[in-house]
Structures are given as C-alpha cells and as structure tokens.
Amino acid sequence: MQPEFKLHQDIKAGDEARALLESKLLKECFAKLKQTYLDQLLNTDVTQTAFRDKCWMAARVVDVVQDHLVTVVNNGAVAKSDLAKLAQEAERKKRFGII
C-alpha cells in the first residue's frame, strides 16, 4: 500500500477525473474532435498518406485521453479501498493496544 498522502492525492485525482468524464461539455468536445479527425481522414485522397496517418493518430489520441481518465478514476477507487483498509487496521491495532 502507498503512504496516506499519496492515497489522498489519488482519491482527489480520481474524483476530478470522474467529474470530467461525466461532464456533458467534455463528452461533446471529445465526440466532436474525434468526428472531425475521422471526417478529415475520410475526405483524403489516395496520395495523402501522411495526412491520413496524422488524422488517424489524432482520432486515437482522443480515445487514449479518455482511457487515461478512466484509469485515474480506477486508481482513485483503489486508493479509497486502500485507505479504508489502513483505517481499519489502525483501529484494530488501537483496540488491541498495539499502538
């Protein structure tokens, strides 16, 4: 388990990432960005290989950013669980006079 301070940081980051992922505006921005890149990709001609590759990579980056936010949310959930275990362990030690 991580030190308590790091756990609190992860929980806060997870909560912020969850708020972002639930934001209607951010969802619309991600969707619009991805659709713009895919539209540009579909509107290229056969000679524009480099531009097509850039459009594909840009569309993928939108997914990568979303995936990273999901990872931060999941890390926050794990940190909450770890912090609860630490608190439970500290309470148990206190109860039995170990501390």
C-alpha contacts under 8 A as a table, 3 or more apart, distances in Angstrom:
res1	aa1	res2	aa2	distance
1	M	82	D	6.65
2	Q	6	K	6.36
2	Q	7	L	6.34
3	P	6	K	5.53
3	P	7	L	6.41
4	E	7	L	4.97
4	E	8	H	6.20
4	E	83	L	6.90
5	F	8	H	5.15
5	F	9	Q	6.28
6	K	9	Q	4.96
6	K	10	D	6.14
7	L	10	D	5.07
7	L	11	I	6.16
7	L	76	G	7.79
7	L	79	A	5.06
7	L	80	K	7.22
7	L	82	D	7.59
7	L	83	L	6.64
8	H	11	I	5.06
8	H	12	K	6.20
8	H	79	A	7.36
8	H	80	K	7.99
9	Q	12	K	5.16
9	Q	13	A	6.12
10	D	13	A	5.05
10	D	14	G	5.95
10	D	72	V	7.60
10	D	75	N	6.49
10	D	76	G	4.92
10	D	79	A	6.20
11	I	14	G	5.02
11	I	15	D	6.19
11	I	75	N	7.57
11	I	76	G	4.16
11	I	77	A	6.85
11	I	79	A	5.94
11	I	80	K	6.22
12	K	15	D	5.15
12	K	16	E	6.24
12	K	76	G	7.15
13	A	16	E	5.07
13	A	17	A	6.03
13	A	72	V	6.68
13	A	73	V	7.36
13	A	76	G	6.69
14	G	17	A	5.06
14	G	18	R	6.07
14	G	72	V	5.18
14	G	73	V	4.02
14	G	74	N	6.96
14	G	75	N	6.62
14	G	76	G	4.26
14	G	77	A	7.12
15	D	18	R	5.10
15	D	19	A	6.27
15	D	73	V	6.67
15	D	76	G	7.06
16	E	19	A	5.10
16	E	20	L	6.30
17	A	20	L	5.02
17	A	21	L	6.16
17	A	69	L	5.53
17	A	70	V	7.34
17	A	72	V	6.42
17	A	73	V	5.82
18	R	21	L	5.08
18	R	22	E	6.11
18	R	69	L	7.55
18	R	70	V	7.61
18	R	73	V	5.83
19	A	22	E	5.13
19	A	23	S	6.08
20	L	23	S	5.05
20	L	26	L	6.65
21	L	26	L	7.04
21	L	27	K	6.93
21	L	66	Q	7.67
21	L	69	L	7.21
21	L	70	V	7.85
22	E	26	L	7.92
22	E	27	K	7.46
23	S	26	L	5.33
23	S	27	K	6.22
24	K	27	K	5.14
24	K	28	E	6.20
25	L	28	E	5.13
25	L	29	C	6.17
26	L	29	C	4.90
26	L	30	F	6.11
27	K	30	F	5.24
27	K	31	A	6.17
28	E	31	A	5.11
28	E	32	K	5.98
29	C	32	K	5.13
29	C	33	L	5.96
30	F	33	L	5.20
30	F	34	K	6.08
30	F	62	V	6.40
31	A	34	K	5.26
31	A	35	Q	6.03
32	K	35	Q	5.10
32	K	36	T	5.99
33	L	36	T	5.12
33	L	37	Y	6.29
33	L	59	A	7.46
33	L	62	V	7.46
34	K	37	Y	5.22
34	K	38	L	6.18
34	K	58	A	7.67
34	K	59	A	4.92
34	K	60	R	7.95
34	K	62	V	6.36
35	Q	38	L	5.04
35	Q	39	D	5.93
35	Q	59	A	7.78
36	T	39	D	5.10
36	T	40	Q	6.17
37	Y	40	Q	5.13
37	Y	41	L	6.15
37	Y	55	C	5.21
37	Y	56	W	7.02
37	Y	58	A	6.53
37	Y	59	A	5.53
38	L	41	L	4.86
38	L	42	L	6.17
38	L	55	C	6.70
38	L	56	W	6.96
38	L	59	A	6.55
39	D	42	L	5.11
39	D	43	N	6.17
40	Q	43	N	5.11
40	Q	44	T	6.53
40	Q	52	R	7.81
40	Q	55	C	6.69
41	L	44	T	5.65
41	L	51	F	7.77
41	L	52	R	5.21
41	L	55	C	5.53
41	L	56	W	6.73
44	T	47	T	7.97
44	T	48	Q	6.12
44	T	51	F	7.80
44	T	52	R	6.64
45	D	48	Q	5.74
46	V	49	T	6.75
48	Q	51	F	5.42
48	Q	52	R	6.09
49	T	52	R	5.07
49	T	53	D	6.18
50	A	53	D	5.12
50	A	54	K	6.32
51	F	54	K	5.06
51	F	55	C	6.22
52	R	55	C	5.12
52	R	56	W	6.20
53	D	56	W	5.11
53	D	57	M	6.15
54	K	57	M	5.08
54	K	58	A	6.03
55	C	58	A	5.06
55	C	59	A	6.19
56	W	59	A	5.19
56	W	60	R	6.25
57	M	60	R	5.00
57	M	61	V	6.13
58	A	61	V	5.04
58	A	62	V	6.70
59	A	62	V	5.46
59	A	63	D	7.03
60	R	63	D	5.16
60	R	64	V	6.25
61	V	64	V	4.81
61	V	65	V	6.12
62	V	65	V	5.29
62	V	66	Q	6.40
63	D	66	Q	5.11
63	D	67	D	6.07
64	V	67	D	4.99
64	V	68	H	6.10
65	V	68	H	5.07
65	V	69	L	6.35
66	Q	69	L	5.16
66	Q	70	V	6.39
67	D	70	V	5.05
67	D	71	T	6.26
68	H	71	T	4.94
68	H	72	V	6.28
69	L	72	V	5.05
69	L	73	V	6.28
70	V	73	V	5.03
70	V	74	N	6.20
71	T	74	N	5.03
71	T	75	N	6.08
72	V	75	N	5.02
72	V	76	G	6.18
73	V	76	G	5.09
73	V	77	A	6.42
74	N	77	A	5.04
74	N	78	V	6.33
75	N	78	V	5.07
75	N	79	A	6.10
76	G	79	A	4.96
76	G	80	K	6.21
77	A	80	K	5.11
77	A	81	S	6.39
78	V	81	S	5.08
78	V	82	D	6.16
79	A	82	D	4.96
79	A	83	L	5.99
80	K	83	L	5.12
80	K	84	A	6.16
81	S	84	A	5.13
81	S	85	K	6.27
82	D	85	K	5.04
82	D	86	L	6.22
83	L	86	L	5.01
83	L	87	A	6.20
84	A	87	A	5.08
84	A	88	Q	6.08
85	K	88	Q	4.99
85	K	89	E	6.03
86	L	89	E	5.08
86	L	90	A	6.07
87	A	90	A	5.08
87	A	91	E	6.10
88	Q	91	E	5.10
88	Q	92	R	6.17
89	E	92	R	5.04
89	E	93	K	6.19
90	A	93	K	5.12
90	A	94	K	6.08
91	E	94	K	5.01
91	E	95	R	6.04
92	R	95	R	5.05
92	R	96	F	6.29
93	K	96	F	5.24
93	K	97	G	5.98
93	K	98	I	4.87
93	K	99	I	5.90
94	K	97	G	5.04
94	K	98	I	5.98
94	K	99	I	5.52
95	R	98	I	7.73
